[in-house]
Amino acid sequence: MATGTTAFDSARVYLNDVNKQIWTDAVLLPYLKEAHNDLVLELWSNGLPVLREKSSALTVTTGELDLDSQPADIIEPIWLKERASGSSDDWVDMTEKDFGPDVDQTTELRYWAWRENEIRFIGATTEREVLMRYWKTLTVLTGAADALGFIFAEFFLGPQTAGY
């Protein structure tokens, strides 16, 4: 997988500075970060699978109204399933709602809503496990040695970095 160095070298070709006289890695890094953000937005906007992820089983304690342990790289959830905590039962689909329905808690969560960048529930009277598929972001670049996130990313990032 390509790294920031690959994107920097590509950008320098467009900037006519292959010997790194003016456009050093340190100078190009802020521009690469902006190009990387643009790439994530394009991938997500076009629904490309490189940003799809599946979580491990996440525990929702009794009465909990939001998912405290949601993945740090989440952009937006796609679907959620649930089962009793610690069981090997089949996962049951949960229903997405714009807002939590006005119903009493039962032993199951049943519903979820994505509001203010958090997954919200009506809560359950028992501890539950939740499995989630979601749109994720790529790891934020911090330097030349960082992986760009997926194959051929440098083909976009090099020219875009130079353009900035």
Secondary structure, DSSP 8 states (H G I E B T S, - for coil): --BHHHHHHHHHHHTT-TT-SSS-HHHHHHHHHHHHHHHHHHHHHTT-GGGEEE---EEE-TT--B-TT--TTEEEEEEEEEEETT-----EE-EE-SS--S---BSS--EEEEETTEEE---BSS-EEEEEEEEE------STTSB-SSTTHHHHHHHHHHH-
